[in-house]
Amino acid sequence: MTSVTIADLGPQFSWGSRVAGMTRDNIHDPALRAELKALFEARGLIVFDCAEPSSKMHVELSRIFGPLKDHPTKTTARADHLEPGVIEIHNAPRADLPHLHGLTEVDGRLVTSYLPWHFDHTYNDELNYAGMLRPMQIAPERGRTGFADGVELYQALDPDLVARIEERNAIYTLDVRLTQMRFGRTFKTFGDEANTVDMVAEAGTFPRAMHPMVWTRPSGEKVAHFCGFGAEGIEHHEDPEGDALLHEAMRQLNERVNPYWHTWKLTDMLIWDNPRMLHAVEGCDPQYERRMHRTTLKGDYGLGYFEHGKKVGEVSREMAPLNLP
């Protein structure tokens, strides 16, 4: 059986691990699977270097950490040839440049596929336990995915801010257009992408979701877990004072986060703990194609809920109009 090596992510991180040597021969070994589950619970992120990358390996590796679940939205693209729970994140190369619609300016650079710091399924009452990414097509430059530990971030925030947000819930919506993002904006947008039309329509059927800005893991660590992506404000505090508090929380997050930026290889697969970690995508040049597959693992920390106890489909809200060319 092929031996597996495990190492820390790096000396600058108190979290994260690297694992090399996973193969079809050892992936079903019970002792190894138990060791990896314990490692993931402790470290929150694992980068796998797989000598035999494949869609089947992606699914089987994901199942070490729990059962797969389907994505909660209908408008998210699926990798149909795979099992439920595998989605496709695809940014096709832009042939219409220099038109700027749908692009984002970050640090003076125009990019596509950019995503700010966030956690998955903010807009849902149930968070998925984890996600595992596999690159299918990599941009020749940039296109990295960033990860940051909420346990470490909690310790980096001002104690005064922590005291003010510790018992607060943030409000999130499925309308995650960057043009509508109000809190923690460090980028410039140039209009909505045409492929957001169906997402905006579906967003009108989702109630607003509430999630704590700080929560405590079963192991006792406090986790700072909030973002501006899809955020509409602070529950019971949708007023200038509440908005100022969320703006300040996002300012400190952007300034104090200690990120790991992963440069992808086609042999990589990476899993992260969704209720613990934040992640982001730096974006890439619009002329390049970037395509990823992601599995979604079932599980929930049990602290999120829809506003007024509503369910999906029980509400129809008007979204901000699309800004299309």
Protein Blocks (a to p, Z undefined) as FASTA:
>chain_A
ZZdddddfbfkbcgdcddehiafklmmgmklmmmmmmmmmmnopacdddfbgcfklmmmm
mmmnoccdddfbfklccdfkbcehiacddddddfkbcbfghiaceehiacehiacdddeh
klpmbdcfbdcdddfbdcfbghiacdddfklmmmmpcfklmmmmmmpccdddfblcfklp
mghpabdcebjafklmmmmmmmmmpccddddfbdcdfkopacddddfehpabjehiacfk
lmmmmmmmmmmmmmmpccddddddfkbccdddfklpccddebiafkbccdddddddedde
hlaccehhiaehiaccdddddddZZ
